[in-house]
Amino acid sequence: MPPSGTHARPAVVLLALGALAYTAWVLEVLLHTGLDPVQTYVSELAAVDQPLGGLFRATDLTAGVLVLAGSAWALWRCERRPWTVTGWAALVVFGASTVADSRLPLSCAPTVDPECAARETAGLVPATHTAHAVSSSLAMAGALVGIVALTIAARRYGHWAPLARFGPVLVVLELAVTVWTLAAIAAFEAGRGTWSLGAGQRAQVLLVAVWLGVLTYAVARENRV
């Protein structure tokens, strides 16, 4: 039985605020970070040695907590249909992993600091670098599964019309920029440059936030999770 609007509203509010917080990295347009957004990891904004690292760690933590809470509420209240349950569960993983990401920051920025990159290659950086890579991978995997599963749910189960309409396009774009980002990371780790790693990764996280916005609007319009 679908939940009432009152039951859906907490998920709407939490996910909308989470999507907004997840785009806090765009503040780099206004603030002087010293990092090139076309070439650097988004995570490097929150590195321990960066002057605004504390700000970006706080916004990551906020985004993760909000998405975790909103998707957990939705998972609790949603209809027990396979694609719906899978999608909300994946967003729970995304939110929880984003929280972990914020608590496991990089110690330095390897794409702009050759000494940091050399230490990372030699395994001389704190263990948080490896842990951060794991939590970041889990976060993006959760986001991708959630995006695909809930978009399929919207189309297969005949609800969330805005998501059913725009979700497939966002899925294709998200998969394309994910491939770009992974290729760029592989190139950087092989010493072949960054391949505009920062631009690809920023497009990747921006599309996640846009998709969350569409999902939130769809849930709010139909008063159901």
C-alpha positions as CSV (number, residue, x, y, z in Angstrom):
1,M,0.0,0.0,0.0
2,P,1.5,3.4,-1.0
3,P,2.3,5.8,1.9
4,S,0.3,8.9,2.3
5,G,1.6,12.4,1.5
6,T,2.4,13.0,5.2
7,H,4.6,9.9,5.2
8,A,6.4,10.9,1.9
9,R,7.1,14.4,3.0
10,P,10.1,13.7,5.3
11,A,11.9,11.9,2.4
12,V,11.1,14.8,0.1
13,V,12.5,17.4,2.4
14,L,15.6,15.4,3.4
15,L,16.5,14.4,-0.2
16,A,15.9,17.9,-1.5
17,L,18.3,19.4,1.1
18,G,20.7,16.5,0.5
19,A,20.8,17.2,-3.2
20,L,21.5,20.9,-2.5
21,A,24.3,20.2,-0.1
22,Y,25.8,17.7,-2.6
23,T,26.4,20.6,-5.0
24,A,28.3,22.7,-2.4
25,W,31.5,22.2,-4.4
26,V,30.2,24.8,-6.8
27,L,31.3,27.4,-4.2
28,E,34.8,27.0,-5.7
29,V,33.5,29.3,-8.4
30,L,33.2,32.1,-5.8
31,L,35.9,31.1,-3.3
32,H,39.6,31.0,-4.1
33,T,40.6,27.3,-3.6
34,G,43.8,27.3,-5.6
35,L,42.6,24.1,-7.3
36,D,41.8,23.8,-11.0
37,P,38.3,22.4,-11.3
38,V,39.1,21.0,-14.8
39,Q,42.0,18.9,-13.6
40,T,41.6,18.1,-9.8
41,Y,39.5,15.6,-7.9
42,V,36.4,17.0,-6.2
43,S,37.7,15.3,-3.0
44,E,40.8,17.4,-3.1
45,L,38.7,20.4,-2.1
46,A,38.2,18.7,1.3
47,A,41.9,17.6,1.7
48,V,43.4,18.2,5.1
49,D,46.0,20.5,3.8
50,Q,43.6,22.7,1.9
51,P,42.6,26.1,3.4
52,L,38.8,25.4,2.9
53,G,39.0,21.7,3.5
54,G,36.9,22.0,6.7
55,L,34.1,23.7,4.8
56,F,33.9,21.1,2.1
57,R,34.2,18.2,4.6
58,A,31.2,19.7,6.5
59,T,29.1,20.0,3.4
60,D,29.9,16.4,2.4
61,L,28.9,15.2,5.8
62,T,25.7,17.2,5.7
63,A,24.8,15.9,2.2
64,G,25.5,12.3,3.3
65,V,23.5,12.5,6.5
66,L,20.5,14.1,4.7
67,V,20.5,11.6,1.8
68,L,21.0,8.7,4.2
69,A,18.1,9.8,6.4
70,G,15.8,10.5,3.4
71,S,16.4,7.3,1.6
72,A,16.2,5.2,4.8
73,W,12.8,6.8,5.5
74,A,11.7,6.0,1.9
75,L,13.0,2.5,2.1
76,W,11.0,1.9,5.3
77,R,7.8,3.4,3.8
78,C,8.0,2.3,0.1
79,E,6.1,-0.4,-1.6
80,R,7.8,-3.8,-1.5
81,R,8.6,-4.0,-5.2
82,P,12.1,-5.2,-6.3
83,W,13.3,-2.2,-8.3
84,T,11.9,0.2,-5.7
85,V,13.5,-1.5,-2.7
86,T,16.8,-2.0,-4.6
87,G,16.9,1.7,-5.5
88,W,16.2,3.1,-2.1
89,A,18.6,0.6,-0.5
90,A,21.3,1.7,-2.9
91,L,20.7,5.4,-2.0
92,V,21.1,4.4,1.7
93,V,24.6,3.0,0.7
94,F,25.3,6.2,-1.2
95,G,24.4,8.4,1.8
96,A,26.3,6.3,4.3
97,S,29.4,6.1,2.1
98,T,29.3,9.9,1.6
99,V,29.3,10.3,5.3
100,A,32.3,8.0,5.6
101,D,34.0,9.9,2.7
102,S,33.7,13.2,4.7
103,R,35.4,11.5,7.8
104,L,38.2,10.0,5.7
105,P,39.7,13.0,3.9
106,L,42.8,13.0,1.7
107,S,45.8,14.4,3.5
108,C,47.0,16.3,0.4
109,A,46.0,17.0,-3.2
110,P,47.9,14.6,-5.5
111,T,46.8,16.1,-8.8
112,V,48.5,19.4,-8.0
113,D,51.2,18.4,-5.6
114,P,53.8,16.1,-7.2
115,E,55.3,15.3,-3.8
116,C,51.9,14.2,-2.6
117,A,51.4,12.1,-5.7
118,A,54.8,10.5,-5.2
119,R,54.1,9.7,-1.5
120,E,50.7,8.2,-2.6
121,T,52.4,6.0,-5.2
122,A,55.0,4.8,-2.7
123,G,52.3,4.1,0.0
124,L,53.7,6.8,2.3
125,V,50.4,8.6,2.8
126,P,47.9,8.0,5.7
127,A,45.7,5.0,5.4
128,T,42.8,7.4,5.0
129,H,43.8,7.7,1.3
130,T,43.0,4.0,0.7
131,A,39.9,4.2,2.9
132,H,38.7,7.3,1.1
133,A,39.1,5.5,-2.3
134,V,37.0,2.7,-1.0
135,S,34.3,4.9,0.5
136,S,34.2,7.1,-2.7
137,S,33.8,4.0,-4.9
138,L,31.0,2.7,-2.7
139,A,29.3,6.0,-2.8
140,M,29.3,6.3,-6.5
141,A,28.3,2.6,-6.9
142,G,25.4,3.2,-4.6
143,A,24.4,6.3,-6.5
144,L,24.6,4.5,-9.9
145,V,22.6,1.5,-8.7
146,G,20.0,3.9,-7.2
147,I,19.7,6.0,-10.3
148,V,19.2,3.0,-12.6
149,A,16.9,1.0,-10.2
150,L,14.6,3.9,-9.3
151,T,14.4,5.1,-12.9
152,I,13.4,1.6,-14.0
153,A,10.9,1.5,-11.1
154,A,9.3,4.7,-12.3
155,R,8.8,3.4,-15.8
156,R,7.9,-0.2,-14.9
157,Y,5.5,0.6,-12.1
158,G,3.8,3.6,-13.8
159,H,4.5,6.3,-11.2
160,W,6.9,9.2,-10.6
161,A,6.1,10.6,-14.1
162,P,8.9,13.2,-14.2
163,L,11.5,10.6,-13.3
164,A,10.0,8.2,-15.8
165,R,10.4,10.9,-18.5
166,F,13.7,12.4,-17.7
167,G,15.4,9.6,-15.8
168,P,16.6,7.6,-18.8
169,V,18.5,10.6,-20.3
170,L,20.1,11.2,-16.9
171,V,21.1,7.6,-16.6
172,V,22.8,7.6,-20.0
173,L,24.6,10.9,-19.2
174,E,25.7,9.6,-15.8
175,L,27.1,6.4,-17.2
176,A,28.9,8.3,-19.9
177,V,30.7,10.7,-17.5
178,T,31.4,7.8,-15.2
179,V,33.3,6.1,-17.9
180,W,35.1,9.3,-18.7
181,T,36.0,9.7,-15.0
182,L,37.3,6.2,-14.6
183,A,39.4,6.5,-17.7
184,A,40.8,9.7,-16.5
185,I,41.7,8.2,-13.1
186,A,43.4,5.3,-14.8
187,A,45.4,7.7,-17.0
188,F,46.4,9.8,-14.0
189,E,47.5,6.8,-12.0
190,A,49.5,5.6,-15.0
191,G,51.3,8.9,-15.2
192,R,49.6,10.0,-18.4
193,G,48.1,13.2,-17.3
194,T,44.6,14.0,-15.9
195,W,42.5,13.9,-19.0
196,S,40.3,16.6,-17.5
197,L,39.6,14.4,-14.6
198,G,38.1,17.3,-12.6
199,A,35.6,18.2,-15.3
200,G,34.5,14.6,-15.7
201,Q,34.1,14.0,-12.0
202,R,32.3,17.3,-11.4
203,A,29.8,16.4,-14.2
204,Q,29.4,13.0,-12.5
205,V,28.4,14.4,-9.1
206,L,26.4,17.2,-10.6
207,L,24.2,14.7,-12.6
208,V,23.7,12.8,-9.4
209,A,22.4,15.9,-7.7
210,V,20.2,16.8,-10.7
211,W,18.7,13.3,-10.7
212,L,18.1,13.5,-7.0
213,G,16.2,16.8,-7.7
214,V,14.1,15.1,-10.3
215,L,13.4,12.2,-8.0
216,T,12.4,14.5,-5.2
217,Y,10.1,16.5,-7.4
218,A,8.4,13.3,-8.6
219,V,8.0,11.9,-5.1
220,A,6.5,15.3,-3.9
221,R,4.1,15.5,-6.9
222,E,2.7,12.1,-6.3
223,N,3.0,12.0,-2.5
224,R,4.5,8.5,-2.6
225,V,7.9,6.8,-2.1
